[in-house]
């Protein structure tokens, strides 16, 4: 199914993914995680089924806490295990997904690489660390905005720790 999505235009792929989730649940919850290395570079991933670079993350499963989902997504997408508790930075409303999708943004301070560290898989084509001030051109707007807020100290940061994705 993921390979089929990669053949479709990006806006159509997004609509299909969101439409499928709306049929199952009119409210969705996801997570994204800011991971930095020793050089203070931030981890981004490129998915097999949608274009652009994103912070690692994904959907929260039924019966799963947001922090548990964030730790699972780090393992699945980047081969990273958190060695310290994750810190919730904010909860955002993703207006691009019919206004029903909420995203919990976390930061992990301590982590260690596993056997699958930064290895491609069926979902992730590439995972790399980037200088926060020199992101790839096809990093998504929300990804660039969150990195500007939390890694570069942007003045546009919402002091309540949330807002719009």
DSSP file (Angstrom, degrees, kcal/mol; ACC not computed):
  #  RESIDUE AA STRUCTURE BP1 BP2  ACC     N-H-->O    O-->H-N    N-H-->O    O-->H-N    TCO  KAPPA ALPHA  PHI   PSI    X-CA   Y-CA   Z-CA
    1    1 A X     >        0   0    0      0, 0.0     4,-1.8     0, 0.0     3,-0.1   0.000 360.0 360.0 360.0 -39.8    0.0    0.0    0.0
    2    2 A X  H  >  +     0   0    0      1,-0.2     4,-1.5     2,-0.2   121,-0.0   0.887 360.0  53.6 -61.8 -38.4    2.9    2.4    0.8
    3    3 A X  H  > S+     0   0    0      1,-0.2     4,-0.6     2,-0.2    -1,-0.2   0.877 105.3  54.2 -64.5 -37.1    4.4    1.9   -2.7
    4    4 A X  H >> S+     0   0    0      1,-0.2     3,-1.2     2,-0.2     4,-0.6   0.918 105.6  52.8 -61.8 -44.0    1.0    2.8   -4.3
    5    5 A X  H >< S+     0   0    0     -4,-1.8     3,-1.1     1,-0.3    -1,-0.2   0.855 100.9  61.4 -59.8 -35.2    0.9    6.1   -2.3
    6    6 A X  H 3< S+     0   0    0     -4,-1.5    -1,-0.3     1,-0.3    -2,-0.2   0.721 100.3  55.2 -67.3 -19.3    4.4    7.0   -3.6
    7    7 A X  H << S+     0   0    0     -3,-1.2    -1,-0.3    -4,-0.6    -2,-0.2   0.639  95.5  82.5 -85.5 -15.9    3.1    6.9   -7.2
    8    8 A X  S << S-     0   0    0     -3,-1.1     5,-0.0    -4,-0.6    -3,-0.0  -0.517  95.2 -89.1 -89.5 155.1    0.3    9.4   -6.6
    9    9 A X     >  -     0   0    0     -2,-0.2     4,-2.4     1,-0.1     3,-0.4  -0.348  42.7-114.1 -59.7 144.6    0.7   13.2   -6.5
   10   10 A X  H  > S+     0   0    0      1,-0.2     4,-2.4     2,-0.2     5,-0.2   0.869 113.0  50.3 -53.2 -47.8    1.6   14.5   -3.0
   11   11 A X  H  > S+     0   0    0      1,-0.2     4,-2.1     2,-0.2    -1,-0.2   0.896 112.5  48.5 -60.8 -37.2   -1.7   16.4   -2.3
   12   12 A X  H  > S+     0   0    0     -3,-0.4     4,-2.5     2,-0.2    -1,-0.2   0.905 109.3  52.8 -67.6 -40.6   -3.7   13.4   -3.3
   13   13 A X  H  X S+     0   0    0     -4,-2.4     4,-2.5     1,-0.2     5,-0.2   0.934 109.5  48.8 -59.4 -46.8   -1.6   11.1   -1.1
   14   14 A X  H  X S+     0   0    0     -4,-2.4     4,-2.7     1,-0.2     5,-0.3   0.926 111.6  49.2 -59.3 -45.4   -2.2   13.4    1.9
   15   15 A X  H  X S+     0   0    0     -4,-2.1     4,-2.9     1,-0.2    -1,-0.2   0.895 111.1  49.8 -63.3 -40.3   -6.0   13.5    1.2
   16   16 A X  H  X S+     0   0    0     -4,-2.5     4,-2.5     2,-0.2    -1,-0.2   0.923 112.5  46.8 -64.7 -43.8   -6.2    9.7    0.9
   17   17 A X  H  X S+     0   0    0     -4,-2.5     4,-1.9     2,-0.2    -2,-0.2   0.943 117.3  42.6 -63.5 -47.6   -4.2    9.1    4.1
   18   18 A X  H  X S+     0   0    0     -4,-2.7     4,-2.2    -5,-0.2    -2,-0.2   0.896 113.7  52.5 -66.6 -39.5   -6.3   11.7    6.1
   19   19 A X  H  X S+     0   0    0     -4,-2.9     4,-1.7    -5,-0.3    -2,-0.2   0.906 108.3  50.7 -62.4 -42.0   -9.6   10.5    4.5
   20   20 A X  H  X S+     0   0    0     -4,-2.5     4,-1.2     1,-0.2    -1,-0.2   0.915 111.9  47.1 -61.4 -43.4   -8.8    6.9    5.5
   21   21 A X  H  X S+     0   0    0     -4,-1.9     4,-2.9     1,-0.2    -1,-0.2   0.852 107.3  57.0 -69.8 -32.4   -8.1    8.0    9.1
   22   22 A X  H  < S+     0   0    0     -4,-2.2    -1,-0.2     1,-0.2    -2,-0.2   0.858 102.5  55.3 -65.6 -34.0  -11.3   10.1    9.2
   23   23 A X  H  < S+     0   0    0     -4,-1.7    -1,-0.2     1,-0.2    -2,-0.2   0.887 115.9  37.7 -64.4 -37.5  -13.4    7.0    8.3
   24   24 A X  H  < S+     0   0    0     -4,-1.2     2,-0.3     1,-0.3    -2,-0.2   0.850 138.3   1.3 -81.3 -35.9  -12.0    5.2   11.3
   25   25 A X     <  -     0   0    0     -4,-2.9    -1,-0.3    -5,-0.1    -2,-0.1  -0.899  55.1-149.5-157.1 119.2  -11.8    8.1   13.7
   26   26 A X  S    S+     0   0    0     -2,-0.3     2,-0.4    -3,-0.2    -4,-0.1   0.628  91.8  53.0 -69.2 -10.2  -12.9   11.7   13.1
   27   27 A X  S    S-     0   0    0     -6,-0.1     2,-0.3    -5,-0.1    74,-0.2  -0.991  73.0-171.0-124.1 129.2  -10.2   12.9   15.6
   28   28 A X  E     -a  101   0A   0     72,-2.1    74,-2.4    -2,-0.4     2,-0.4  -0.911   8.5-160.1-124.1 153.9   -6.6   11.8   15.1
   29   29 A X  E     +a  102   0A   0     -2,-0.3    31,-2.6    31,-0.3     2,-0.3  -0.996  16.1 168.9-132.9 129.0   -3.6   12.2   17.3
   30   30 A X  E     -aB 103  59A   0     72,-2.9    74,-2.9    -2,-0.4     2,-0.3  -0.789  19.4-138.7-130.9 175.2    0.0   12.0   16.2
   31   31 A X  E     -aB 104  58A   0     27,-2.7    27,-1.3    -2,-0.3     2,-0.3  -0.968   8.9-170.3-135.3 151.3    3.5   12.8   17.5
   32   32 A X  E     -aB 105  57A   0     72,-2.1    74,-2.8    -2,-0.3     2,-0.4  -0.970  14.8-150.5-135.3 151.0    6.7   14.3   16.2
   33   33 A X  E     -aB 106  56A   0     23,-2.3     2,-0.6    -2,-0.3    23,-0.5  -0.981   9.9-144.0-131.4 132.4   10.0   14.3   18.0
   34   34 A X  E     +a  107   0A   0     72,-2.8    74,-2.1    -2,-0.4     2,-0.4  -0.854  25.7 179.9 -91.0 119.9   13.0   16.7   18.0
   35   35 A X  E     -a  108   0A   0     -2,-0.6     8,-2.4     8,-0.3     2,-0.4  -0.988   4.4-170.1-122.3 127.1   16.2   14.7   18.2
   36   36 A X  B     -E   42   0B   0     72,-0.6     6,-0.2    -2,-0.4     2,-0.1  -0.908   9.5-145.0-118.0 147.7   19.6   16.4   18.3
   37   37 A X    >   -     0   0    0      4,-2.1     3,-2.1    -2,-0.4     6,-0.0  -0.310  44.3 -81.5 -96.3-173.5   23.0   14.9   18.0
   38   38 A X  T 3  S+     0   0    0      1,-0.3    -1,-0.0     2,-0.1    -2,-0.0   0.757 131.4  55.0 -63.2 -24.9   26.2   16.0   19.7
   39   39 A X  T 3  S-     0   0    0      2,-0.1    -1,-0.3     1,-0.0     3,-0.1   0.350 118.5-112.7 -87.4   5.8   26.7   18.7   17.0
   40   40 A X    <   +     0   0    0     -3,-2.1    92,-0.4     1,-0.3     2,-0.2   0.705  69.2 146.8  66.9  22.4   23.2   20.1   17.8
   41   41 A X        -     0   0    0     90,-0.1    -4,-2.1    91,-0.1     2,-0.3  -0.610  45.1-124.8 -84.5 152.2   22.0   19.0   14.4
   42   42 A X  E     -EF  36 130B   0     88,-2.9    88,-2.7    -2,-0.2     2,-0.3  -0.787  16.0-119.7-106.5 141.5   18.4   17.8   14.2
   43   43 A X  E     + F   0 129B   0     -8,-2.4    13,-0.4    -2,-0.3     2,-0.3  -0.612  32.2 177.6 -81.3 131.0   17.1   14.5   12.8
   44   44 A X  E     - F   0 128B   0     84,-2.8    84,-2.3    -2,-0.3     2,-0.3  -0.946  11.7-153.2-127.6 153.5   14.8   14.5    9.8
   45   45 A X  E     -GF  54 127B   0      9,-3.0     9,-2.7    -2,-0.3     2,-0.5  -0.927   7.3-147.2-126.2 151.7   13.2   11.6    7.9
   46   46 A X  E     -GF  53 126B   0     80,-2.8    79,-2.6    -2,-0.3    80,-1.3  -0.982  23.3-142.0-118.4 119.5   12.0   11.1    4.3
   47   47 A X  E     - F   0 124B   0      5,-0.6    77,-0.3    -2,-0.5     3,-0.2  -0.361  12.1-132.7 -81.7 158.5    9.1    8.8    3.9
   48   48 A X  S    S+     0   0    0     75,-2.7    76,-0.1     1,-0.2    -1,-0.1   0.661 104.2  43.6 -79.6 -17.3    8.5    6.3    1.1
   49   49 A X  S    S+     0   0    0     74,-0.4     2,-0.3     1,-0.2    -1,-0.2   0.426 115.3  36.0-113.8  -0.9    4.9    7.4    0.6
   50   50 A X  S    S-     0   0    0     -3,-0.2    -3,-0.4     2,-0.1    -1,-0.2  -0.989  79.5-112.4-153.6 145.0    4.9   11.2    0.8
   51   51 A X        +     0   0    0     -2,-0.3     2,-0.1    -5,-0.1    -3,-0.1  -0.375  67.6  43.3 -80.4 155.7    7.4   13.8   -0.3
   52   52 A X  S    S-     0   0    0     -5,-0.1    -5,-0.6    -2,-0.1     2,-0.4  -0.166  81.8 -74.8 104.5 166.3    9.5   16.1    1.9
   53   53 A X  E     +Gh  46 139B   0     85,-1.6    87,-2.3    -7,-0.2     2,-0.3  -0.851  49.7 179.6-102.0 137.2   11.6   15.9    5.1
   54   54 A X  E     -G   45   0B   0     -9,-2.7    -9,-3.0    -2,-0.4     2,-0.2  -0.892  36.8-100.1-131.5 157.1    9.8   15.6    8.4
   55   55 A X        -     0   0    0     -2,-0.3   -11,-0.2   -11,-0.2   -21,-0.1  -0.580  61.6 -92.8 -65.2 144.5   10.6   15.3   12.1
   56   56 A X  E    S+B   33   0A   0    -23,-0.5   -23,-2.3   -13,-0.4     2,-0.3  -0.300  79.1  95.4 -61.2 148.6   10.3   11.6   13.0
   57   57 A X  E     -B   32   0A   0    -25,-0.2     2,-0.3    16,-0.2   -25,-0.2  -0.963  35.4-179.2 159.0-172.5    6.9   10.6   14.3
   58   58 A X  E     -B   31   0A   0    -27,-1.3   -27,-2.7    -2,-0.3     2,-0.1  -0.970  42.8 -24.6 172.0-162.4    3.5    9.2   13.4
   59   59 A X  E     -B   30   0A   0     -2,-0.3     2,-0.5   -29,-0.2   -29,-0.3  -0.364  49.9-122.6 -78.9 152.0    0.1    8.2   14.7
   60   60 A X        -     0   0    0    -31,-2.6   -31,-0.3    -2,-0.1     2,-0.1  -0.833  31.1-136.5 -90.9 124.7   -0.8    7.3   18.3
   61   61 A X    >   -     0   0    0     -2,-0.5     3,-1.9     4,-0.2     8,-0.1  -0.385  32.8 -82.1 -78.1 158.1   -2.3    3.8   18.4
   62   62 A X  T 3  S+     0   0    0      1,-0.3    -1,-0.1    -2,-0.1     3,-0.1  -0.356 118.8  17.3 -57.0 136.1   -5.4    3.0   20.5
   63   63 A X  T 3  S+     0   0    0      1,-0.2     2,-0.4    -3,-0.1    -1,-0.3   0.549 102.5 116.8  77.6   7.7   -4.4    2.3   24.1
   64   64 A X    <   -     0   0    0     -3,-1.9    -1,-0.2     4,-0.0     2,-0.1  -0.911  61.8-131.9-113.4 133.9   -1.0    4.0   23.7
   65   65 A X     >  -     0   0    0     -2,-0.4     4,-2.4     1,-0.1     5,-0.2  -0.443  28.1-112.6 -74.9 156.4    0.1    7.2   25.5
   66   66 A X  H  > S+     0   0    0      1,-0.2     4,-2.4     2,-0.2     5,-0.2   0.908 118.0  50.6 -58.4 -43.4    1.6   10.0   23.3
   67   67 A X  H  > S+     0   0    0      1,-0.2     4,-2.2     2,-0.2    -1,-0.2   0.881 109.6  51.1 -64.4 -37.2    5.1    9.5   24.9
   68   68 A X  H  > S+     0   0    0      2,-0.2     4,-2.4     1,-0.2    -1,-0.2   0.913 110.1  49.6 -64.1 -42.2    4.9    5.7   24.2
   69   69 A X  H  X S+     0   0    0     -4,-2.4     4,-2.9     1,-0.2    -2,-0.2   0.905 109.5  51.9 -62.6 -41.5    4.0    6.4   20.6
   70   70 A X  H  X S+     0   0    0     -4,-2.4     4,-2.0     1,-0.2    -2,-0.2   0.916 110.9  46.7 -62.3 -43.6    6.9    8.9   20.3
   71   71 A X  H  X S+     0   0    0     -4,-2.2     4,-1.8     2,-0.2    -1,-0.2   0.901 113.4  49.4 -65.6 -39.8    9.4    6.3   21.6
   72   72 A X  H  X S+     0   0    0     -4,-2.4     4,-2.8     1,-0.2    -2,-0.2   0.931 110.2  50.2 -63.7 -45.8    8.0    3.6   19.3
   73   73 A X  H  X S+     0   0    0     -4,-2.9     4,-3.0     1,-0.2     5,-0.4   0.876 107.4  54.2 -62.9 -37.4    8.2    5.9   16.3
   74   74 A X  H  X>S+     0   0    0     -4,-2.0     4,-1.8    -5,-0.2     6,-1.4   0.916 111.8  45.0 -61.3 -42.2   11.8    6.7   17.1
   75   75 A X  H  X5S+     0   0    0     -4,-1.8     4,-1.2     4,-0.3    -2,-0.2   0.946 118.3  42.7 -64.8 -47.9   12.7    3.0   17.1
   76   76 A X  H  <5S+     0   0    0     -4,-2.8    -2,-0.2     1,-0.2    -3,-0.2   0.900 123.7  33.3 -67.8 -42.5   10.7    2.3   13.9
   77   77 A X  H  <5S+     0   0    0     -4,-3.0    -1,-0.2    -5,-0.2    -3,-0.2   0.765 136.9  11.6 -90.0 -26.6   11.8    5.3   11.9
   78   78 A X  H  <5S-     0   0    0     -4,-1.8    40,-2.3    -5,-0.4    -3,-0.2   0.461  90.9-114.6-133.9  -3.3   15.4    5.9   13.0
   79   79 A X     << +     0   0    0     -4,-1.2    35,-3.0    -5,-0.6     2,-0.4   0.908  68.2 141.8  66.3  40.2   16.6    3.0   15.1
   80   80 A X  E     -I  113   0C   0     -6,-1.4     2,-0.5    33,-0.2    -1,-0.2  -0.944  37.8-161.1-119.7 135.8   16.8    5.2   18.2
   81   81 A X  E     -I  112   0C   0     31,-2.5    31,-2.4    -2,-0.4     2,-0.3  -0.968  23.1-126.1-113.7 130.8   16.0    4.3   21.8
   82   82 A X  E     -I  111   0C   0     -2,-0.5    29,-0.3    29,-0.2     4,-0.1  -0.563  20.2-173.6 -72.7 133.7   15.3    7.1   24.3
   83   83 A X  S    S+     0   0    0     27,-2.4     2,-0.3    -2,-0.3    28,-0.2   0.455  73.4  40.9-104.0  -6.0   17.5    6.8   27.4
   84   84 A X  S    S-     0   0    0     26,-1.2    -1,-0.0     1,-0.0    26,-0.0  -0.918 101.7 -82.4-133.4 160.7   15.7    9.7   29.2
   85   85 A X        -     0   0    0     -2,-0.3    24,-0.5     1,-0.1    25,-0.2  -0.309  48.0-115.4 -60.3 145.8   12.1   10.7   29.4
   86   86 A X        -     0   0    0     22,-0.1     2,-0.5    23,-0.1    22,-0.2  -0.554  23.4-135.2 -80.1 150.3   10.7   12.7   26.5
   87   87 A X  E     -C  107   0A   0     20,-2.8    20,-1.9    -2,-0.2     2,-0.5  -0.937  11.3-132.7-111.3 125.3    9.6   16.2   27.2
   88   88 A X  E     -C  106   0A   0     -2,-0.5    18,-0.3    18,-0.2     3,-0.1  -0.645  22.7-178.9 -76.1 121.4    6.3   17.4   25.7
   89   89 A X  E     -     0   0A   0     16,-3.5     2,-0.3    -2,-0.5    17,-0.2   0.732  58.4 -44.7 -92.8 -26.4    6.9   20.8   24.0
   90   90 A X  E     -C  105   0A   0     15,-1.2    15,-3.0     2,-0.0     2,-0.4  -0.920  43.9-112.6 170.9 164.3    3.3   21.5   22.9
   91   91 A X  E     -Cd 104 162A   0     70,-1.0    72,-1.1    -2,-0.3     2,-0.3  -0.988  36.4-167.2-120.4 129.8    0.2   20.1   21.3
   92   92 A X  E     -Cd 103 163A   0     11,-2.8    11,-2.6    -2,-0.4     2,-0.6  -0.840  21.5-128.5-121.0 150.4   -0.7   21.6   17.9
   93   93 A X  E     -Cd 102 164A   0     70,-2.7    72,-2.7    -2,-0.3     2,-1.1  -0.884  20.3-143.8 -95.8 124.6   -3.8   21.6   15.6
   94   94 A X  E > > -C  101   0A   0      7,-3.3     3,-1.4    -2,-0.6     5,-0.7  -0.768  16.5-175.1 -89.6  98.3   -2.9   20.5   12.1
   95   95 A X  G > 5S+     0   0    0     -2,-1.1     3,-0.6     1,-0.3     4,-0.2   0.712  75.9  70.0 -68.5 -20.3   -5.3   22.7   10.0
   96   96 A X  G 3 5S+     0   0    0      1,-0.3    -1,-0.3     2,-0.1     2,-0.1   0.584  91.5  61.7 -74.6  -8.3   -4.1   21.0    6.8
   97   97 A X  G X 5S-     0   0    0     -3,-1.4     3,-1.4     4,-0.2     4,-0.3  -0.364 131.9 -79.3-116.0  53.1   -5.9   17.8    7.8
   98   98 A X  T < 5S-     0   0    0     -3,-0.6    -2,-0.1     1,-0.3    -3,-0.1   0.652  75.4 -80.0  64.6  16.5   -9.5   19.0    8.0
   99   99 A X  T 3 <S+     0   0    0     -5,-0.7    -1,-0.3    -4,-0.2    -4,-0.2   0.731 115.9  97.2  67.1  23.0   -8.8   20.6   11.4
  100  100 A X    <   +     0   0    0     -3,-1.4   -72,-2.1    -6,-0.3     2,-0.5   0.440  56.7  91.3-119.1  -4.0   -9.2   17.2   13.2
  101  101 A X  E     -aC  28  94A   0     -7,-0.7    -7,-3.3    -4,-0.3     2,-0.4  -0.823  52.5-169.4-101.6 129.1   -5.6   16.1   13.6
  102  102 A X  E     -aC  29  93A   0    -74,-2.4   -72,-2.9    -2,-0.5     2,-0.5  -0.924   5.2-156.7-117.1 143.5   -3.6   17.1   16.7
  103  103 A X  E     -aC  30  92A   0    -11,-2.6   -11,-2.8    -2,-0.4     2,-0.6  -0.977   6.8-151.1-126.5 124.8    0.2   16.6   17.0
  104  104 A X  E     -aC  31  91A   0    -74,-2.9   -72,-2.1    -2,-0.5     2,-0.6  -0.848  16.6-151.1 -91.1 121.5    2.1   16.3   20.2
  105  105 A X  E     -aC  32  90A   0    -15,-3.0   -16,-3.5    -2,-0.6   -15,-1.2  -0.844  19.1-178.2 -98.3 123.6    5.7   17.7   19.8
  106  106 A X  E     -aC  33  88A   0    -74,-2.8   -72,-2.8    -2,-0.6     2,-0.4  -0.749  17.8-150.0-116.2 162.6    8.3   16.1   22.0
  107  107 A X  E     -aC  34  87A   0    -20,-1.9   -20,-2.8    -2,-0.3     2,-0.5  -0.997   6.9-156.1-129.9 138.1   12.0   16.5   22.5
  108  108 A X  E     -a   35   0A   0    -74,-2.1   -72,-0.6    -2,-0.4   -22,-0.1  -0.967  10.7-179.2-115.9 124.4   14.4   13.7   23.6
  109  109 A X  S    S+     0   0    0     -2,-0.5     2,-0.5   -24,-0.5    -1,-0.1   0.885  71.6  41.3 -87.7 -43.4   17.6   14.8   25.3
  110  110 A X  S    S+     0   0    0    -25,-0.2   -27,-2.4     2,-0.0   -26,-1.2  -0.917  70.1 145.5-112.9 130.1   19.2   11.4   25.9
  111  111 A X  E     -I   82   0C   0     -2,-0.5     2,-0.3   -29,-0.3   -29,-0.2  -0.980  28.1-148.9-153.3 162.7   19.2    8.6   23.3
  112  112 A X  E     -I   81   0C   0    -31,-2.4   -31,-2.5    -2,-0.3     2,-0.2  -0.990  25.8-110.7-137.7 149.2   21.2    5.8   21.9
  113  113 A X  E     -I   80   0C   0     -2,-0.3   -33,-0.2   -33,-0.2     2,-0.2  -0.530  29.9-157.5 -77.1 139.6   21.6    4.2   18.5
  114  114 A X    >   -     0   0    0    -35,-3.0     3,-1.9    -2,-0.2    -1,-0.0  -0.444  41.6 -83.1-102.6-178.0   20.2    0.7   17.9
  115  115 A X  T 3  S+     0   0    0      1,-0.3    -2,-0.0    -2,-0.2   -35,-0.0   0.832 130.4  50.2 -55.8 -34.4   21.2   -1.8   15.2
  116  116 A X  T >  S+     0   0    0    -41,-0.1     3,-2.3     2,-0.1    -1,-0.3   0.161  78.9 158.8 -93.3  19.2   18.9   -0.2   12.7
  117  117 A X  T <  S-     0   0    0     -3,-1.9   -38,-0.3     1,-0.3     3,-0.1  -0.218  77.2 -18.1 -52.5 118.4   20.2    3.3   13.4
  118  118 A X  T 3  S+     0   0    0    -40,-2.3     9,-0.4     1,-0.2     2,-0.3   0.672  98.1 148.6  57.2  23.5   19.3    5.6   10.4
  119  119 A X    <   -     0   0    0     -3,-2.3    -1,-0.2     7,-0.1     5,-0.1  -0.699  49.9-115.2 -87.0 136.3   18.7    2.5    8.2
  120  120 A X        +     0   0    0     -2,-0.3     2,-0.2     5,-0.2     5,-0.2  -0.307  41.3 169.6 -63.6 153.5   16.1    2.7    5.4
  121  121 A X        -     0   0    0      3,-2.6   -73,-0.0   -44,-0.1    -1,-0.0  -0.804  53.5 -69.7-147.9-169.7   13.1    0.5    5.7
  122  122 A X  S    S+     0   0    0     -2,-0.2   -74,-0.1     1,-0.2     3,-0.1   0.817 133.2  31.9 -60.6 -30.8    9.6    0.1    4.0
  123  123 A X  S    S+     0   0    0      1,-0.2   -75,-2.7   -47,-0.1     2,-0.6   0.813 116.9  54.7 -95.0 -35.2    8.4    3.4    5.5
  124  124 A X  E     -F   47   0B   0    -77,-0.3    -3,-2.6   -48,-0.2   -77,-0.2  -0.899  49.3-179.6-112.3 118.7   11.6    5.5    5.7
  125  125 A X  E    S-     0   0B   0    -79,-2.6     2,-0.3    -2,-0.6    -5,-0.2   0.829  75.8  -0.3 -79.1 -34.1   13.8    6.1    2.6
  126  126 A X  E     -F   46   0B   0    -80,-1.3   -80,-2.8    -7,-0.1     2,-0.4  -0.990  53.5-168.4-158.4 144.0   16.3    8.2    4.4
  127  127 A X  E     +F   45   0B   0     -9,-0.4     2,-0.3    -2,-0.3   -82,-0.2  -0.988  24.9 157.1-137.1 127.1   17.1    9.6    7.9
  128  128 A X  E     -F   44   0B   0    -84,-2.3   -84,-2.8    -2,-0.4     2,-0.4  -0.978  39.6-115.2-148.5 157.2   19.7   12.2    8.4
  129  129 A X  E     -F   43   0B   0     -2,-0.3     2,-0.3   -86,-0.2   -86,-0.2  -0.800  34.6-170.1 -93.9 138.3   20.8   14.9   10.8
  130  130 A X  E     -F   42   0B   0    -88,-2.7   -88,-2.9    -2,-0.4     2,-0.3  -0.938  32.2-103.8-128.2 149.2   20.8   18.5    9.5
  131  131 A X    >   -     0   0    0      3,-0.4     3,-2.4    -2,-0.3   -90,-0.1  -0.580  34.5-131.3 -64.0 127.7   22.1   21.8   10.7
  132  132 A X  T 3  S+     0   0    0    -92,-0.4     3,-0.4    -2,-0.3    -1,-0.1   0.769 107.3  50.9 -58.1 -25.2   18.9   23.6   12.0
  133  133 A X  T 3  S+     0   0    0      1,-0.2    -1,-0.3    18,-0.1    -2,-0.1   0.441 113.1  46.1 -89.7   0.0   19.9   26.7   10.1
  134  134 A X  S <  S+     0   0    0     -3,-2.4    -3,-0.4     2,-0.0    -1,-0.2  -0.461  75.2 166.0-141.2  63.3   20.5   24.8    6.8
  135  135 A X        -     0   0    0     -3,-0.4    -3,-0.1     1,-0.1     4,-0.0  -0.385  47.1 -88.7 -77.8 157.1   17.5   22.4    6.3
  136  136 A X    >   -     0   0    0      1,-0.1     3,-1.9    -2,-0.1    -1,-0.1  -0.328  37.3-116.4 -62.4 150.7   16.8   20.7    3.0
  137  137 A X  T 3  S+     0   0    0      1,-0.3    -1,-0.1    -3,-0.1    -2,-0.1   0.801 113.2  54.5 -60.8 -29.5   14.7   22.8    0.6
  138  138 A X  T 3  S+     0   0    0    -86,-0.0   -85,-1.6     2,-0.0    -1,-0.3   0.144  73.8 127.9 -96.9  22.5   11.9   20.2    0.7
  139  139 A X  B <  S-h   53   0B   0     -3,-1.9   -85,-0.2   -87,-0.3   -87,-0.1  -0.577  71.4-102.9 -66.7 139.6   11.6   20.2    4.5
  140  140 A X     >  -     0   0    0    -87,-2.3     4,-2.6    -2,-0.2     5,-0.2  -0.246  23.0-115.8 -66.2 156.4    7.9   20.7    5.2
  141  141 A X  H  > S+     0   0    0      1,-0.2     4,-2.7     2,-0.2     5,-0.2   0.917 116.5  49.1 -57.9 -45.9    6.7   24.1    6.4
  142  142 A X  H  > S+     0   0    0      2,-0.2     4,-2.5     1,-0.2    -1,-0.2   0.886 110.4  51.5 -64.0 -38.2    5.6   22.8    9.8
  143  143 A X  H  > S+     0   0    0      2,-0.2     4,-2.2     1,-0.2    -2,-0.2   0.950 112.5  45.1 -61.5 -49.4    9.0   21.0   10.2
  144  144 A X  H  X S+     0   0    0     -4,-2.6     4,-2.4     1,-0.2    -2,-0.2   0.885 112.7  52.3 -62.5 -39.1   10.9   24.1    9.5
  145  145 A X  H  X S+     0   0    0     -4,-2.7     4,-2.3    -5,-0.2    -2,-0.2   0.927 110.5  46.2 -63.8 -45.2    8.6   26.2   11.7
  146  146 A X  H  X S+     0   0    0     -4,-2.5     4,-2.7     2,-0.2     5,-0.3   0.890 113.1  49.8 -66.9 -38.0    9.1   23.9   14.7
  147  147 A X  H  X>S+     0   0    0     -4,-2.2     4,-2.5    -5,-0.2     5,-1.2   0.906 110.8  50.2 -66.6 -40.4   12.8   23.7   14.2
  148  148 A X  H  <5S+     0   0    0     -4,-2.4     6,-2.8     3,-0.2     4,-0.5   0.915 114.6  45.4 -61.6 -42.0   12.9   27.5   14.0
  149  149 A X  H  <5S+     0   0    0     -4,-2.3     4,-0.3     4,-0.2    -2,-0.2   0.944 127.6  22.8 -65.6 -49.4   10.9   27.8   17.3
  150  150 A X  H  <5S+     0   0    0     -4,-2.7    -3,-0.2    -5,-0.1    -2,-0.2   0.676 132.1  32.8-101.1 -19.2   12.7   25.2   19.4
  151  151 A X  T  <5S+     0   0    0     -4,-2.5    -3,-0.2    -5,-0.3    -2,-0.1   0.690 127.9  32.4-109.0 -24.8   16.2   24.9   17.9
  152  152 A X  S   <S-     0   0    0     -5,-1.2    -3,-0.2    -4,-0.5    -4,-0.1   0.406 101.9-118.9-113.7   0.1   16.9   28.4   16.6
  153  153 A X        -     0   0    0     -6,-0.3    -4,-0.2    -4,-0.3    -3,-0.1   0.868  38.0-165.8  67.6  38.0   14.9   30.4   19.2
  154  154 A X    >   -     0   0    0     -6,-2.8     3,-1.0     1,-0.1    -1,-0.1  -0.239  23.2-135.1 -56.3 142.7   12.5   32.0   16.8
  155  155 A X  T 3  S+     0   0    0      1,-0.2    -1,-0.1     3,-0.0    -6,-0.1   0.612  98.4  73.6 -73.9 -12.8   10.5   35.0   18.2
  156  156 A X  T 3   +     0   0    0    -11,-0.1    -1,-0.2     2,-0.1    -7,-0.1   0.465  67.6 127.6 -81.6  -0.2    7.3   33.6   16.6
  157  157 A X    <   -     0   0    0     -3,-1.0     2,-0.5    -8,-0.1   -11,-0.0  -0.331  65.1-122.8 -63.7 133.0    7.1   30.8   19.2
  158  158 A X    >   -     0   0    0      4,-0.3     3,-1.9     1,-0.1     4,-0.3  -0.661  14.6-147.5 -75.4 119.3    3.8   30.5   21.0
  159  159 A X  T 3  S+     0   0    0     -2,-0.5    -1,-0.1     1,-0.3    -2,-0.1   0.658  93.2  67.5 -66.3 -13.8    4.6   30.8   24.7
  160  160 A X  T 3  S-     0   0    0      2,-0.2    -1,-0.3   -70,-0.0     3,-0.1   0.555 111.7-116.4 -82.3  -6.0    1.7   28.5   25.6
  161  161 A X  S <  S+     0   0    0     -3,-1.9   -70,-1.0     1,-0.3     2,-0.3   0.912  83.6  46.8  76.1  43.0    3.5   25.6   24.0
  162  162 A X  E     +d   91   0A   0    -72,-0.3     2,-0.4    -4,-0.3    -1,-0.3  -0.913  46.7 131.0-176.7-156.6    1.1   24.9   21.2
  163  163 A X  E     -d   92   0A   0    -72,-1.1   -70,-2.7    -2,-0.3     2,-0.4  -0.974  68.0 -10.5 128.1-140.4   -1.0   26.5   18.5
  164  164 A X  E      d   93   0A   0     -2,-0.4   -70,-0.2   -72,-0.2   -62,-0.1  -0.840 360.0 360.0-105.0 137.2   -1.3   25.5   14.8
  165  165 A X              0   0    0    -72,-2.7   -71,-0.2    -2,-0.4   -20,-0.1   0.462 360.0 360.0 -73.5 360.0    1.0   23.0   13.1
